[in-house]
Amino acid sequence: MNQAAVDKRNTQPIELLKSGQLLALSQHQPAGLILQKPFHAEFVGPGAAIGGMFDVQCVTIHTLGKAEFTVPESKEDRQQAFERRMDDIAAIQTLCDEVPLKRAIAVLEMFRQQQFDLNEIRTIPHEILAKLVGVLPSTIEMAWQHQLGQAGGGTPADLAFA
């Protein structure tokens, strides 16, 4: 597999996605991408396929960690990358089975469990995080208050009815 590093301020990755080039996020770095599309957002974790016909409508890319792309050259590499992308979609879908506040808290916890820096996660706009799990940006704000312990000692249930 060929590799290429991505600078967070570089617009080249979006052009690659819109070109239809099939890539995979390298498994060698703890990294993730949030792909903003017109009406939703998707999370792509290490080893997952990106680009091809799936991401031509991508509007912006938000990077967590140091993203490196590889080109899956063999059939097995492509299949493994597609399976990893489906796993990422299934993981987000599992979060979406909960009520909105729990979804918002769960997506923040998922990123923390994947060892992403808290300050780095905080740079992602609430609107984008909200699109990942189908909640309002204000719900993401409540989840951050809970996550950071600023909720005044309330439980998630208390926040849901605030």
C-alpha positions as CSV (number, residue, x, y, z in Angstrom):
1,M,0.0,0.0,0.0
2,N,1.2,3.5,-0.8
3,Q,1.0,6.1,2.0
4,A,0.5,9.8,2.1
5,A,0.3,12.1,5.2
6,V,-2.5,14.7,5.5
7,D,-2.1,18.2,6.8
8,K,-5.3,19.4,8.6
9,R,-5.3,22.7,6.7
10,N,-4.8,21.0,3.3
11,T,-7.8,20.9,0.9
12,Q,-6.1,18.2,-1.2
13,P,-8.0,15.3,0.7
14,I,-11.4,16.7,-0.4
15,E,-10.2,16.9,-4.0
16,L,-9.1,13.3,-3.7
17,L,-12.5,12.2,-2.3
18,K,-14.3,14.1,-5.1
19,S,-12.1,12.5,-7.7
20,G,-13.4,9.0,-6.8
21,Q,-10.0,7.7,-5.8
22,L,-10.4,4.8,-3.3
23,L,-8.1,5.2,-0.2
24,A,-8.0,3.8,3.3
25,L,-7.0,5.5,6.5
26,S,-3.8,4.0,7.7
27,Q,-3.9,1.5,10.6
28,H,-0.5,2.6,11.8
29,Q,-1.6,5.9,13.4
30,P,-4.4,6.5,15.9
31,A,-6.4,8.7,13.7
32,G,-10.0,9.2,12.5
33,L,-11.9,11.4,10.1
34,I,-15.3,13.0,10.3
35,L,-16.6,13.4,6.8
36,Q,-19.3,16.1,6.6
37,K,-21.8,15.5,3.9
38,P,-24.7,17.8,2.9
39,F,-27.2,16.3,5.5
40,H,-25.2,14.0,7.8
41,A,-21.6,13.2,8.9
42,E,-19.7,9.9,9.0
43,F,-16.8,8.7,11.1
44,V,-14.0,6.9,9.5
45,G,-11.6,5.0,11.7
46,P,-8.1,3.5,11.1
47,G,-8.0,1.0,8.3
48,A,-11.4,2.0,6.9
49,A,-12.1,2.8,3.2
50,I,-12.5,6.4,2.2
51,G,-13.3,8.0,-1.1
52,G,-14.3,6.0,-4.1
53,M,-18.0,6.5,-5.1
54,F,-19.0,6.7,-1.4
55,D,-17.6,10.1,-0.5
56,V,-17.9,12.3,-3.6
57,Q,-20.5,14.5,-1.8
58,C,-18.1,15.2,1.1
59,V,-18.1,18.9,2.0
60,T,-15.5,19.1,4.8
61,I,-13.1,16.7,6.6
62,H,-12.4,17.0,10.3
63,T,-9.2,15.2,11.4
64,L,-8.6,13.5,14.7
65,G,-5.0,12.5,15.2
66,K,-2.5,12.3,12.4
67,A,-4.2,11.0,9.4
68,E,-2.3,9.0,6.8
69,F,-3.9,7.5,3.7
70,T,-3.0,4.3,2.0
71,V,-4.1,3.0,-1.4
72,P,-5.6,-0.5,-1.0
73,E,-4.1,-2.2,-4.0
74,S,-5.2,-5.8,-3.7
75,K,-8.7,-7.2,-3.6
76,E,-8.1,-8.3,0.0
77,D,-6.9,-4.9,1.0
78,R,-10.0,-3.2,-0.5
79,Q,-12.3,-5.8,1.1
80,Q,-10.7,-5.3,4.5
81,A,-11.0,-1.5,4.2
82,F,-14.7,-1.8,3.2
83,E,-15.4,-4.1,6.1
84,R,-13.7,-1.6,8.5
85,R,-15.8,1.2,7.1
86,M,-19.0,-0.9,7.6
87,D,-17.8,-1.6,11.2
88,D,-17.5,2.2,11.8
89,I,-21.0,2.8,10.4
90,A,-22.4,0.0,12.6
91,A,-20.7,1.5,15.7
92,I,-22.3,4.9,15.1
93,Q,-25.6,3.2,14.4
94,T,-25.5,1.4,17.7
95,L,-25.0,4.8,19.4
96,C,-28.1,6.1,17.5
97,D,-30.3,3.5,19.2
98,E,-30.3,5.6,22.4
99,V,-32.2,8.8,23.3
100,P,-30.6,12.0,22.1
101,L,-28.6,13.0,25.1
102,K,-27.2,9.5,25.6
103,R,-26.2,9.5,21.9
104,A,-24.4,12.8,22.3
105,I,-22.5,11.6,25.4
106,A,-21.7,8.3,23.8
107,V,-20.1,9.8,20.7
108,L,-17.8,11.9,22.9
109,E,-17.0,8.9,25.0
110,M,-16.3,6.8,21.8
111,F,-13.7,9.4,20.7
112,R,-12.1,9.4,24.2
113,Q,-11.9,5.6,24.2
114,Q,-10.1,5.7,20.9
115,Q,-7.4,7.8,22.6
116,F,-8.2,11.1,20.8
117,D,-7.1,14.2,22.7
118,L,-9.9,16.0,24.5
119,N,-8.8,19.4,23.2
120,E,-8.7,18.1,19.7
121,I,-12.2,16.7,20.0
122,R,-13.3,20.1,21.3
123,T,-12.2,21.8,18.0
124,I,-14.8,19.9,16.0
125,P,-17.9,22.1,15.7
126,H,-21.0,21.0,17.6
127,E,-23.0,21.0,14.4
128,I,-20.7,18.3,12.9
129,L,-20.7,16.1,16.0
130,A,-24.5,16.5,16.1
131,K,-24.8,15.3,12.5
132,L,-22.9,12.1,13.4
133,V,-25.6,10.9,15.8
134,G,-28.7,12.8,14.7
135,V,-29.0,15.3,17.5
136,L,-29.2,19.1,17.9
137,P,-26.0,21.0,18.5
138,S,-27.4,22.1,21.8
139,T,-27.5,18.5,22.8
140,I,-23.8,18.1,22.0
141,E,-23.2,21.2,24.3
142,M,-25.1,19.4,27.1
143,A,-23.0,16.3,26.5
144,W,-19.8,18.3,26.8
145,Q,-21.0,19.8,30.0
146,H,-21.6,16.3,31.3
147,Q,-18.3,15.0,29.9
148,L,-16.3,17.9,31.5
149,G,-18.1,17.6,34.8
150,Q,-19.7,21.1,34.5
151,A,-23.2,19.9,34.8
152,G,-23.4,20.7,38.5
153,G,-23.3,17.1,39.5
154,G,-26.5,16.2,37.6
155,T,-26.9,12.9,35.9
156,P,-27.6,12.5,32.2
157,A,-31.3,12.0,33.0
158,D,-31.3,15.4,34.9
159,L,-29.7,17.1,31.9
160,A,-32.3,15.5,29.5
161,F,-35.1,17.3,31.3
162,A,-33.3,20.6,32.0
